[in-house]
């Protein structure tokens, strides 16, 4: 038998009042949260609690629906490399959310599971149900109202009840995950979304650099990546700029916001060249074709540590 569940997180302000939830059906769901946390922490906690809630059924396989590729990649791709490096990233910095990740690493041992990415806020019943409950917890912490913990797994007590008060009050401090700190103010968490998303995805790969760059460019054109804030923040350089087909200059923030709002773009790619300009730079030129027409494009990729990031992109409509 396979248990199918959606797991989701929500944060108001990110970081801010945060909630998490997993949902199977009206009789099997759980939710919890913290006065201060991030979307990523909520997503991870939802997955962790789902494994805990079903640990009495080790023979059952879990099919986990998740709209965060950050969470899916953390668990299915990046954790083994992080563990080998002592839970350090390729640049030597500590992995973010490591407390939650270490707990997940323990509870998945011996379990059969698979993750499936689903687009968030797109009418998927289970995903919407988990999202509504996670957001309800975040709102409860914001407003000081009753937290909807849920019944747990098929009547089994929800583990959230042990960690979170029934009524969320702004003065209450509960099992709150650590957040990145400002260097000049150790008492205050850094409210920078991108601090959650620094180079956590450097992959051990033996493929030629030119082929890797083509693959990363194609990944950026996929709807799944364009809808995933975390992956976009990794692939786009902090100083990324783009000159779009209309002639407009786009910043990194502009680009991520636009792609999040409209990620559905299907395009084919015809690569002209991937040229090494130096040890840590590659210029990619290609033609993209979609339902709106074709464009000639160039992308400059730079390597930081072991991670390649897109520094500059320009697209010019092709004349018919």
C-alpha positions in Angstrom: 0.0 0.0 0.0 1.2 3.5 -0.7 0.3 6.5 1.4 -0.1 9.7 -0.7 0.2 13.0 1.1 1.0 16.6 0.3 3.4 18.6 2.5 3.6 22.4 2.5 4.9 25.4 4.5 4.0 29.0 4.8 5.7 32.1 6.3 4.2 35.6 6.5 7.2 37.8 5.7 9.6 35.0 5.2 11.0 35.0 7.8 7.9 35.7 10.0 5.1 33.8 11.6 5.4 30.3 10.0 3.3 27.2 9.6 3.6 23.7 8.2 1.1 21.0 7.3 0.8 17.6 5.7 -2.5 16.4 4.4 -3.8 13.0 3.3 -7.6 13.4 3.8 -9.9 15.1 6.2 -9.3 12.3 8.8 -5.5 12.3 8.4 -3.6 15.6 8.6 -1.5 17.6 10.9 -0.2 21.1 11.3 2.1 23.2 13.5 4.5 26.1 13.3 6.6 28.8 15.0 6.4 32.5 15.8 9.3 33.1 13.5 10.4 30.9 10.6 10.7 30.6 6.8 8.9 28.8 4.0 11.7 26.4 3.6 11.7 25.5 7.3 8.0 24.9 7.1 8.3 22.7 4.1 11.0 20.6 5.7 9.1 20.3 9.0 6.0 19.1 7.2 8.0 16.3 5.6 9.7 15.4 8.8 6.4 15.2 10.7 4.8 13.1 8.0 7.6 10.5 8.3 7.2 10.6 12.1 3.4 10.2 11.9 3.7 7.1 9.8 6.7 5.5 11.5 4.4 2.8 13.0 3.8 1.6 9.4 7.4 1.1 8.1 6.2 -1.3 5.4 4.1 1.4 3.8 5.6 3.5 1.0 5.1 7.3 1.1 4.3 9.3 -2.0 4.9 12.9 -1.0 3.6 15.8 -3.1 5.7 18.9 -2.7 5.7 22.3 -4.5 9.3 23.0 -3.2 12.1 21.8 -5.4 14.5 23.0 -2.6 13.0 20.4 -0.2 13.0 17.6 -2.8 16.5 18.3 -3.9 17.8 18.6 -0.3 16.5 15.1 0.5 17.0 13.3 -2.7 20.1 14.9 -4.2 22.2 17.0 -1.8 22.1 15.5 1.6 24.7 12.7 0.9 27.3 15.2 -0.3 26.6 17.5 2.6 27.0 14.6 5.1 30.4 13.6 3.5 31.5 17.2 4.0 30.4 17.3 7.6 27.2 19.1 6.8 29.1 21.8 5.0 28.5 23.3 1.6 31.0 23.3 -1.2 32.2 26.8 -0.1 32.8 25.5 3.4 29.8 27.3 5.0 27.4 25.4 7.2 24.3 24.0 5.6 21.2 26.0 6.4 18.3 24.3 8.3 20.8 21.6 9.3 18.9 20.6 12.5 15.8 19.8 10.5 17.8 18.0 7.7 19.6 15.9 10.2 16.3 14.7 11.7 14.9 14.0 8.3 18.1 12.0 7.5 17.3 9.8 10.5 13.6 9.2 10.0 13.9 8.3 6.3 16.3 5.4 7.0 14.7 2.1 6.0 11.6 3.8 4.6 10.3 3.5 1.0 9.3 6.9 -0.4 9.2 9.1 -3.5 8.7 12.8 -4.0 6.7 14.4 -6.8 6.9 18.0 -7.6 3.5 19.7 -8.0 3.0 23.4 -9.0 1.8 25.4 -6.0 -1.5 27.4 -6.0 -2.6 25.6 -9.2 -5.7 23.9 -7.9 -4.1 20.5 -6.9 -6.5 19.3 -4.2 -4.0 17.8 -1.8 -1.5 20.6 -2.2 -4.2 23.3 -1.7 -5.4 21.5 1.4 -1.9 21.4 2.9 -1.2 25.0 1.9 -4.5 26.3 3.5 -3.6 24.6 6.8 0.0 25.7 6.9 -1.1 29.3 6.2 -3.8 29.0 8.9 -1.1 28.2 11.5 1.1 31.2 10.3 -2.0 33.5 10.6 -2.7 32.0 14.1 0.8 33.1 15.3 0.3 36.5 13.7 -3.1 37.0 15.3 -2.7 35.1 18.6 -5.6 32.7 17.7 -6.1 29.0 18.1 -3.8 26.8 16.1 -5.5 24.0 14.0 -3.3 21.0 14.9 -5.4 18.4 13.0 -6.2 14.8 14.0 -2.8 13.4 13.0 -2.5 10.1 11.1 -5.8 8.2 11.1 -6.7 9.2 14.6 -3.1 8.9 16.0 -2.3 12.0 18.0 -0.6 14.7 16.0 3.0 15.3 17.1 2.5 19.0 16.5 0.5 19.2 19.7 3.5 18.4 21.8 5.6 21.2 20.2 3.2 24.0 19.7 0.8 25.7 22.2 -2.9 25.5 21.5 -3.1 29.3 21.3 -0.4 31.2 19.5 0.8 34.2 21.4 3.5 36.6 20.3 5.3 36.2 23.5 5.4 32.4 23.3 8.7 30.9 22.2 8.5 27.3 21.0 10.9 24.9 19.2 12.0 27.6 16.9 14.6 26.8 14.1 17.8 28.8 14.0 17.9 31.5 11.3 20.9 33.3 9.8 22.1 36.2 12.0 23.3 39.6 11.0 27.0 40.0 11.6 26.4 43.4 13.2 23.4 42.4 15.3 23.6 38.8 16.7 20.2 39.2 18.3 18.3 39.9 15.1 17.6 37.4 12.3 18.6 38.5 8.8 15.3 39.1 6.9 17.0 38.4 3.5 15.3 35.7 1.5 18.4 35.0 -0.5 20.4 34.2 2.7 18.3 31.0 2.8 19.3 30.1 -0.7 23.1 30.6 -1.0 25.1 28.0 -2.8 23.5 24.8 -1.3 23.2 23.0 -4.6 26.8 22.7 -5.9 26.7 19.2 -7.5 29.5 16.7 -7.8 29.6 16.1 -11.5 32.1 14.8 -14.0 30.3 16.1 -17.1 32.2 18.6 -19.3 31.6 22.2 -18.3 30.1 23.2 -21.6 27.5 20.4 -21.3 26.8 21.4 -17.8 26.1 25.0 -18.8 23.7 23.9 -21.6 21.9 21.7 -19.0 21.6 24.5 -16.5 20.3 26.9 -19.2 17.7 24.4 -20.2 16.8 23.9 -16.6 16.1 27.7 -16.3 13.7 27.4 -19.2 11.6 24.6 -17.5 8.3 25.6 -15.8 9.3 23.6 -12.7 12.4 25.6 -12.1 10.8 28.9 -13.1 8.1 28.3 -10.4 10.7 27.4 -7.7 12.0 30.5 -5.9 14.8 28.5 -4.2 16.3 27.1 -7.4 16.1 30.4 -9.2 17.9 32.1 -6.4 20.7 29.6 -6.7 21.0 29.7 -10.5 20.8 33.4 -10.9 23.9 35.3 -9.8 23.3 37.9 -7.1 24.3 40.6 -9.6 22.3 39.1 -12.5 20.9 41.4 -15.1 19.0 40.8 -18.3 18.2 42.8 -21.4 14.9 41.4 -22.4 13.4 41.1 -25.9 11.5 44.3 -25.4 14.7 46.2 -24.6 13.9 46.4 -20.9 16.7 46.0 -18.3 15.7 43.4 -15.6 17.4 42.9 -12.2 17.6 39.6 -10.4 14.6 40.4 -8.2 12.5 41.6 -11.1 13.3 38.4 -13.0 12.5 36.1 -10.2 9.2 37.9 -9.4 8.1 37.8 -13.0 8.9 34.1 -13.4 7.1 33.2 -10.2 4.0 35.0 -11.5 4.1 33.3 -14.9 6.3 30.2 -15.0 4.6 28.4 -17.8 6.9 28.7 -20.8 7.6 25.8 -23.1 10.6 26.4 -25.3 13.0 24.4 -27.5 16.7 25.3 -27.6 19.1 25.2 -30.6 22.6 25.7 -29.2 25.1 27.6 -31.4 28.1 27.5 -29.1 29.3 27.2 -25.5 32.6 29.0 -25.3 35.0 29.0 -22.4 36.1 32.7 -21.9 38.2 31.7 -18.9 38.6 29.1 -16.2 35.4 30.4 -14.5 33.3 31.8 -17.3 31.3 30.4 -20.2 29.4 32.3 -23.0 26.4 30.3 -24.3 24.7 31.4 -27.5 21.5 29.7 -28.8 18.1 30.1 -30.4 14.9 29.6 -28.4 11.6 28.8 -30.0 8.2 28.9 -28.4 4.6 29.6 -29.3 5.3 33.3 -29.3 8.2 33.1 -31.8 11.9 32.6 -31.8 14.7 34.7 -30.3 18.5 34.7 -30.5 20.0 34.6 -27.0 23.3 34.9 -25.2 24.1 34.0 -21.6 27.2 34.6 -19.5 27.7 32.0 -16.8 30.3 32.5 -14.0 31.5 29.9 -11.5 31.6 30.7 -7.8 33.2 27.9 -5.8 31.6 24.8 -7.4 28.4 26.5 -8.4 27.8 28.0 -11.9 25.5 31.0 -11.9 23.9 33.0 -14.7 25.4 36.6 -14.5 24.0 38.2 -17.7 21.4 37.3 -20.3 20.2 39.0 -23.5 17.4 38.0 -25.9 16.7 39.5 -29.3 13.6 38.6 -31.3 14.5 36.9 -34.5 13.3 38.5 -37.7 11.2 36.3 -39.9 
